[in-house]
Amino acid sequence: MQLIWPWQDRQRRFSRLKASTFALMFAPAIWVLYQFNNGQYGFYPMALGGLTYWSGVWATAVLLLALAVTPAVRIFRWGALIDVRRMIGVAALVYTIVHIVIYFALRLWNFAFIANELVTRATLVAATLSTIGMIALGATSLDAAIRYMGAKNWQRLHNWVYAVNALAIIHVVISRGTAPEQYMLAGVFLWLMVWRVLDRYQLGADAKALAILTVGSALFTAFLEALWVWGRRGYEIAWTLGNNFTLDLGVPPAWQVLVLGLPIVVIAALLQMPRLRSARLEPRKVG
């Protein structure tokens, strides 16, 4: 059996889409290493804390990117994106394993202490279950696994990807600290999951439905942040919500979700225009 390289399609021809996606998967690692080497996480070994956090954030972001492939195929009418979903999923697993290794280093490879944390801290319980699920999905991502398990059993197993993503988001949100990325990722996850409900009702590519979904996800993000910061830090809910109307603390996570969602709405609206125009002209042709 001849090996198919990540930048090749199934006919072993060079694929610009797969090559570009493969290169893109290295971007988070390069960026994190750049920040680490420039002392933006502090000095070693304290920098391991920042490295642990950001490696986890990017691992979750790549995992959500894999979940975003199906909406992108449906909204942008770009069926070829299906070919890179497996690659993105495998990259998410690699980033997760690297994140775990860095966490072990942060804990000085004290496996007794690590084992205690894994069963006593809720965030690490969620992370462990998510990682186990990712390993199971990654191990069965090959075509040989589909043939061995059968299409139905394979699909049944891979439907657990939603639970894996949910556990990863829980791990991020309830981790120590109250960083904007925690809530932004939660808002993106909500968008991706609610989109699947909309798509069942043939609204997955509808611009109006996507606009409502985007605004709703941004509001969810804002209130999640306000409630969580109130519960963890005691800050007033109104004060945290008010920070969404200032850039003093950076771009609020709710606006980040909005900025990510609005271009999708615009593209969906533009792609919808020819269909709307033909629908308006059709009665005239009949008459």
N, C-alpha and C positions, 0 to 999 in steps of 0.2 A: 504494500500500500504506500503510495507516494504522499509525502507530507504536504498539506496545504498551509501556506504561510499566512499570517494575519492580514497581509495586504493583498491576498489573492481571493478571487471568487471561487465557486465550486468547480469551475472549469479550469482553475489554476491560472486564470488570466489576471493581470494587474487591475485592481479596483481602486479608483481614486477615493471613493467613499470609505472603503475599509481602511485604506492607507491613512487617510485623514483622521479617521476615528481612532486608529491605533496610535497615531502620533499625539492626538488630543488626550489620550489616557495618561500620558506621561506629564502633562502640564501641571496638575496639582502637586505631584511629587517634586518637580523642578522648582515650583514656587515655594513650597514649604521648606525645601533644603536651602533655597536662596535666603529666605527669612531667617532660618536657623543659623546659617553661616555668617549673616550680617548682625547677629546678636539681637535680633528683634524679639526673641523669646527669653533674653537674659543670658547669663553665663552658665556653662556646664558646671555641675549637673542640674542646676535649677531649670535650665532651658528644656529639660526633658518633660517638664510639666506642660509647657506650651506646645512642644512637639507632640505630646500625647493627645492634647485637646484638638489641635488642628488636623492631625492625621485621622482622628475619629470623625471630625466634621466633614472632611473631604471623602472619607469612605462612605459616609451616609449620603453625601451629595451625589456621588457616582452611582450608588444604589438607586437613588430616586431617578437619576438620569435613565437607567435601564427601564424603570417603571414608566417613564415618559415616552418611550419609543412608540407604544401603541397609540396614544393620543396624537403624536406627531404624524404618524402614518395616516390616521383618519382625517385630521384637520388639514394638513398640508398636501394630502393626496400623494404621498411620497412612499410608495410601497417598498422601495429598495431599502429603506431604513430597517426593515425587519432583519436584514442580513447582518446588522451590526449589534443587535440586541444581546446576543450571546456574548460577544466580545466585551461589551460594557458590563454585563453581569459578572463575567470572570474577573474583570479589572476591579470591580467592587469587592469581590472576595479577596483579591490580592491586597488591596488597600486595607481591608479589615484585618488580615493576618499581620501585615506590617504594623498596624495600630496596636495589636495585641502584643507583639514583640517589644514595641517601644514602652508599652505599659509595664511589661515584665521588667524591663530595664529600669523604669522609674521606681519600681518596688524592689530594686536591687536583687532580682531573681530569688527573692525570699518566697518560695512556693508555699510554705505553711501559711504565711501572712496572706498571700494571694488567694489561696484556697478558702481562707476564712472570709475574705472580702467577697468572693464569688457567691457565697451562700448567705451572707448577712446584709449586703447592700443591694437594695432593690434595683438600682440602675445597672449593676453588674450581673444580676440574675437575668434581667431583660437582655443585656448584651450577650451573655452566654447562650441563651436560647436562640437569639437571632443568629449568632455565629454558627451554631450547630445546624440550623436550618439552611444557612447559606452554603455550608460545606456539602450538605446533602443535595442541594440544588446544583451546585457546581460539579459534584461528582457524577451527576446524571445528566449533564448538559450535552454530552456527546451523542452523535447519531446512533452509536452502538447501544447506548442505554435505552433509546426510544425503541429500537428493534427488539431488545431483550425484554423490556417491561410491557411493551404494547402501548399504542398511542393513548388509549383511555387512562391506563394506570399512570403513565408518564405525565399526562395533563393534570390528573388528580393530584399528584405529588407537587407539581410546579404551581398549582393554584395557591400553595402555601406561601408563595412569594409575598403575598399581601400581608400575611401575619409576620413574616420575617421583616418586612419594611416597617410595620407598626411597632414591633419590638425595638427596632433600631431607633425609631423616633422617640419612643418612650425613654430609651437609654440616654439619648441626647438631651431631652427636655429636663429630666429629673437628675441629671448629673450636677455636681457641685458647680456653683456659679450661676449667673444670670446674664448670659451673653446674647446679643441680638440674633446670632446664627441659630441658636436653639429654637427660637420661635419662628424664624423665617422658614426653616426646614419643616417644621410642623405644619405651617400654612401651605407650603408646596405639597406636602403629602396629602393634606385634606383636599386640595384642588385635584390632585391626580385620582383620588379615590371617588370623589363625587362625580368627576368627569365620567367615570365608568358607569355610574348610575344613569347619567344623562344619555350616554351613548346607547344604553339599552332601550331608551325611548326615542331613538333616532334624532337626538339633539346634540350629539357629540361634536358636530361641525357647525352648529348654529351659532352665529355671531352674538345674538342677543343672549342666548343661554350661557355662552362663554363669558360675556360681560358680567352677567349677574353672578356667575360662579367666581370670577376673579375678584369682584368687589366683596362678595361674601367671604371669600378666603382671606382677604386683607383684613376685614373686620374681625374674623375669628382670630387672626394672628394678634391683632391689637388687644383684644380682650383676654386672650390666653396670656400674653405678656403681663398685662395689668394684674390679672388675678394671681398669676404665679409669683410675681415680684411682691405683691401684697402678702401672700401666704408665706413666702420665704424670707423677705426682708422687712416686711411691715410697712412698705411705702403705700401711700394712699392711692387708691385705684384711679381717682380723678387726676392726680398728678402724673401718673404714668401715661394715662390716655392723652393728657395734654402735651406730653413730649412728642406725640405724633405730629404736632404742628410747629415743630422747631427742629433745626439741624444742629443744635448745640451739642448733642450727644451722638452725632453721626446720623446716617440715614436710618430711620426707624424700620424694624423688621416688617411691619405692615406695608410700608411703602415699597420695600424690596419685593414683596410678593406681588404688589400691584404693578410694579415696573416689569416684572417677569411675565405677568399675565396679559397686560394690555397689548403688546405687539402681537400676541397670538390672536387676540380678538380682532385686531386690525387686518391681519392676514386672512383670517376666516371670513371677515366681511368682504374683502376684495375678491376672494375666491367665490363668494356667494353671488356676487353681482351679475355674472353672466346667466346664472340660473334664474335669478329674480327677473332679469330683463326678458328672458325667453318665456317665463311664466306669464308676464304681462302681455306679451305679444300674441300668445297662443289663442286667447279668445277672439282676437281680431281675425286671425286666420280662419277660425271655425266659422265666424259670421260671414 
